[in-house]
Amino acid sequence: MRISAGAWGLVFASSLISTNAFTTPISHSISSKLSATIEREETVAAAAPASVQDVQNLAYRELQRHCKSIGLEAVGSTAVLRTRLLSHYGLLREKKFETIPDETSSEVEELCATEGITICDEAEFKSLLSQVVSKASIGHWKTATRKLKQLDKRKAADTSVPSQAYEAVLEACAIDRLNGARASEPARKILEDMSDRGYSIPADLANSCVKNSLGDGPGATHDDCGGIDVALAMVAAIEASPGGEKLLTDETYGKVATALAKDGAVDDAIATLRTMVVEKYFSPSLSVFADVAKAASMSTTKDDAAQGEDVLQVLTYIKASGYELDSIAAIEPGRDILASGVIAAEKMDNLALGLRLLTAAAKAEGCAPDSGDALVATSSSAAQRACVLIHKRAIGKACQDSNWKLAVKLLELMPKRGLMPATSVWRNVLQCCCKNEKSKKATAILLDWIALAEEGKADKPPVSVFNTVVNTCEICGEEELTVKVLEVMKKTLDTEGNMVTFNIALKRLAKLGNVLGCEGILIGMLNEGLEPNVVSYTTTIGACAKEGMKNPSLASMWLQRMRSRKVQPNFHTYNTALAACLDGKMESTFIASKIAEEMLADAEKEIACGIQGSARFKSTIPDSYTKVLARQLMKQLRENWRSGDIDMALAKTTTRVPLLKLVDFDKKVIAASEELKNIQCDVEDEESEDEIKENEEKDLEFDFLKEIHKDVHRTAVV
């Protein structure tokens, strides 16, 4: 019975299996498509197919995943993979043969003798072959594929369809980019048939079919035709054909890798890159690497560490391909690669890698008028965020290590790279410079900050920042810079300053030993509604300790005054007051003994009750320098009784007792006090960020106060 051409076409059309694994509309988000893909993969791996149709509905990658999940080999064409699954689940249709009894076998053989009988009409075969070639030559790919299938069905057992017929139909399918990818499935089937029959596949047709089966739609489809699974099946068939390992070009593999990356199959894309670079010694274009690196850095199915490792692997293949990281930023794909590397470095908290990649971008030529690192940093919002965080963390670490040069360099690079430092970053760098007494550099940074603020690119520096810089200029003896910074502060903030500014003025007078001037400033502060703090009073007492101008009675009086204003002295204050008593006079020794009693009382109370707030600014526990001062005062007392100013026995039982207690302060208590200085005691209300910054500035001020006596021998350490 002859079957009509239309019927054969219907049969052939029904045998074509759609391999489009993505049916989600284009308007859906990428994340929803990835979630659907993952859910489908889990379902495939978990559920066994119930029918032949279930197996036929699986796309190429789904067939591979299912084979792997049940321990079968996942290499081969679509038909091979389907056959394995069908056989494994017992769904493969087997041919059934009827057993022939032995006694009738000779009769059957005689009746069924084929000698002289032709099963297939040779003329009909040639006619079909001619029709296949004819239809293919005029581009009728649908008719040609139907005729090719009829030809394959009607050939004799010892006859095969010539390779020219397959090539002719494949050429017809390949025209006009696989006829808009509609001929992707027939082309895939032809390639698999040619591979199974051992036919060589023309290189141009092989590459054209793979590349044109990939589109810009979901799953790399084009109007729901073709796609990644079809392309991968073609690649498998081509590579399995004679000489197929060398047929596909780097451009073809690159397009497959790009399609996999855009579909979210990062592992498969990286595996394709490895095949290209390691096994086939290709040098893929930078655009391919950029697509895979971007997909790896933005993956939503992996954690930050895994994303970083994937990007590092891509960078490794880039270097293995012969590219230099210092030059790839000259073109856009190279900058995209470096941007992906920076994003991955931030996620891995690998600051050195992120900065290294930006440095490599800066070395690239041909980016004028911009620099390569600026183009990389501003290439996307994700890259810009990663660059800002990397610089911020690197600056914070440099400041923590007191590496002011590195901190300044990184800060200067940020605006050049199109990154705007936050106020906290500016302050960290300024404080680092000030702690290292780099007044000129601190002033330059402050002026740069103000310039950016005037352009609207940064917030104005707060008063505390000006005070910190002024303090540094004072310590370094830069009088001109001090005046300049104060003038800039008044112009920028329209203010004369705050508490710290008054303290700076106090310190100037304290260096000169001008106690009356200090008193005038304190009165002025009260008139302005500013309550002097512990730094203000300690600085004023420091004026009483100026060498050659010591005034212990005034120092003691200021201790009483600050208590009357509810400002408690700390160990810095007591040390300064004790230093003011080292003038050799008996009256000064008496005052020192009284101050020592007060310090001991406060210290014992602190040990019994604890302190609230920072031990650095609240503690009255005697430190090592307190003991040095106490010994010097006892030596002064000894000189007093030797000169007849006081009876020795009386001095030992009265005046010397508090001083001796300071020297012999219980070692266990001292050990406990050292721990107190390293912790922050709990308070009812947590310190705000402003209070923390204020404490840091106080810390600087106390460090600066020791400079009052730096030019002479040490008389007070506060």
GIZI-V446373 format. One line per field, one symbol per residue. phi: phi as a letter, one per 20 degrees, with the letter a starting at -180 (. if undefined). psi: psi as a letter, one per 30 degrees, with the letter a starting at -180 (. if undefined). burial: b if it has 24 or more other ideal C-beta (glycine too) atoms within 12 Angstrom, else e. Layout:
BEGIN
phi->???
psi->???
burial->???
END
This chain:
BEGIN
phi->.eefffffffffffefdfdfecdfgffffffffffffffffffffedefebffffffffgfffffffffdnefddpfgffffffffffemdffdfddefefffdfffffffefdfnddfdfffffffffffgfffffenefffffffffffffefffedcfffffffffffffffllllmmfeffgffffffffffemefdgfffffffffffdcdegmmeclmdmoffffffffffffefgmffdffefffffffffffffenefffffffffffeeedledgffffgffffffffdfddcffffffffffffffffffeoedffcfffcfgffffffffffffffelefffgffffffffefendgeeeffffffdfbfffffffffffffffgffffeleffffffffffgffemdeffgffgfffffffffeldffffffffffffffffemebffffgffgffffgffffemefffgffffffffffdlbepcgffffffffgfffemefffffffffffffendegdfffffffffffdfgncfbfffffffffffffemdefdffffffffffeedneffffgffffffffffffffffffdncdofffddfdfgdffgffffffffffffffffenfbffffffecffgffffffeggfffffffffffecdffcfdffeffffffffffgffffffffgdffdffdbcc
psi->kkkleeeeeeeeeffkkkgjfjgklfflleeeeeeeeeeeeeeefekkkfleeeeffkleeeeeeeeefgglkgkaleeeeeeeeeeegggkkkkkkkkkkefgeeeeeeegkgkgkjekjeeeeeeeeeeeeeeefggieeeeeeeeeeeeefllegklklfeeeeeeeeeeflhhhhhgfgeeeeeeeeeeeeeggkkkkeeeeeeeeeffkagakggljhglbleeeeeeeeeeefflkgffgeklfeeeeeeeeeeeffgieeeeeeeeeeeeeefhlillfeeeeeeeeeefgkgglleeeeeeeeeeeeeeeeffgkkffffffleeeeeeeeeeeeeeeefhieeeeeeeeeeeffklggkflleeeeefgfleeeeeeeeeeeeeeeeeeeeggieeeeeeeeffeefggkjkleeeeeeeeeeeeeghieeeeeeeeeeeeeeeffgfllkkleeeeeeeeeeeeeggieeeeeeeeeeeeeefhlfaaeeeeeeeeeeeeefgieeeeeeeeeeeeeggkjkaeeeeeeeeeefgkkfhkieeeeeefeeeeefggjklafeeeeeeeeffigfkeeeeeeeeeeeeeeeeeeeeeeefllkakfeffkgkkaefeeeeeeeeeeeeeeefefgfkkeeeeffdefeeeeeeegkkeeeeeeeeeefgljkklekkkleeeeeeeeeeeeeeeffffegefaljfkj.
burial->eeeeeeebeeebeeebbbbbbbebeeeeebeebbebbeebbeebeeeebeeeeebbbbbbbbbbbbbeeeeeeeebbbbbbbbbbbeeeeeeeeeeeeeeeeeeeeeeeeeeeeeeeeeeeeeebeebbebbbebbeeebbbbbbbbbbbbbebbeeeeebbbebbbbbbbbbbbebbbebbbbbbbbbbbbbbbbbebebbeebbbbbbbbbbbebbbbbbebbbbbbbbbbbbbbbbbbeebeebbbbebbbbbbbbbbbbbbbbbbbbbbbbbbeeeebebbbbbbbbbbbbbbbbebbeeeebbbbbbbbbebbeebebebebbbbbbbbbbbbbbbbbbbbbbebbebbbebbbbbbbbeebeeebbbbbbbbbbebbbebbbbbbbbbbbebbeeeebebbbebbbbbbbbbbbbebbbbbbbbbbbbbbbbbbbbbbbbbbbbebbeeeebebbbbbbbbbbbbbbbbbeeeebbebbbebbeebbeeebbbbbbbbbbbbbbbebbbeebbebbeebeeeeeebbbbbbbbbbbbbbbbebbbbbbbbbbbebbeeeebbbbbbbbbbbbbbbbbebbebbbbbbbbbbbbbebbeebbeeebebbbbbbbbbbbebbbbbbbbbbebbeebbeeeebeeeebeeebbebbbbbbebeeeebeebeebbeeeeeeeeeeeeeeebbbbbbbbbbbbbbbbbeeeeebbbb
END
